[in-house]
Amino acid sequence: MQVGIIGLGRMGKNMARRLKLGGHDVVVYNRTQSKVDQLVAQTGVKGTYTIEDFVGALSPKRIVWIMLPVGGPIDDHIDQLTKLLHAGDIIVEGGNTFYKDDIRRAAQLEPLGIRYLDAGVSGGIWGLKVGYCTMVGGNKADFDYIEPLLKTLAPQGGYLYCGQTGAGHFVKMVHNGVEYAMMEAYGEGFELIKASPYGQNLNLKDVAHLWNQGSVVRSWLLELLESAFEKDPELKSITGYVEDSGEGRWTVQQAIDFGVSATGIAHAVFKRFQSRQQDVFSDKVLAALRNEFGGHVVVSTGDQTAKGDSIGAGGVEPARADESKTS
């Protein structure tokens, strides 16, 4: 089956490779020409260097699979494609797009007869080897038409028609929100082990490996964590700065809109925000309050020396050890 792929980043280029290895006729386009040249030399896909040549290299009924950063780049390319594609051609948007953008784009393309599918794709840099889990929304007949591509991209049982336009990216959004919460839980768990008296004598790589042997918390994420600990047991080469790509925020916002409690995911999202800050102001507020009501130790920003009187500034005697839980 013939397919055109726009965007040769970490995901797009390996999806093109997998499709080519699966016997499909793959045409690629990327604004950075060197990426096109490299993939052509390595795999034998057909490379193009303008959007016009890209569309011209595809035969009707054209399938254009877009793998670009969320937002403007996708809309810009769709705007260009609307001038070149014909009624019946299919655009598959495979990025981590907000599902309401899919609904907007499908409505924009409908009067032109251009079909639109949203495909949430998970697999990362490992997808080339193990396959891409793919969640698809849109018209069922269009899904059926591109199914040979999905069978090649995904592992056995690794793709699903999720429903009408936006459903694929909605399911992928929630998938990523769950991923946030799982990663945060693993992070907190290993931090607790490391802080304990037993942590000094435990190899965290061994713990990650152990938990993947029949444990109810086993997962591919633990396999990756085992690999990370093997390379750097103390993770000294890595800072604690954690970025987010939007899906966690969207998941929390939709939970609010639909009245669904998603506290674990929300906590994970907010922890990512905090990871990017130094000397978080809310923590300063906590320290100041504890000093005010109980004379608890505070650390000066000037000399990092712990300070605190037996009676706090508010004239309150500090809590005894057996009262600490009420403070």
Helices and strands as residue ranges (DSSP letters): E 2-6, H 10-21, E 25-29, H 33-43, E 46-48, H 51-56, E 63-66, H 72-82, E 90-93, H 99-109, G 110-112, E 115-122, G 124-126, H 127-130, E 133-137, H 140-153, E 159-163, H 167-195, G 199-201, H 204-211, H 220-231, H 247-258, H 263-275, H 281-294, E 298-299, E 306-307, G 321-326
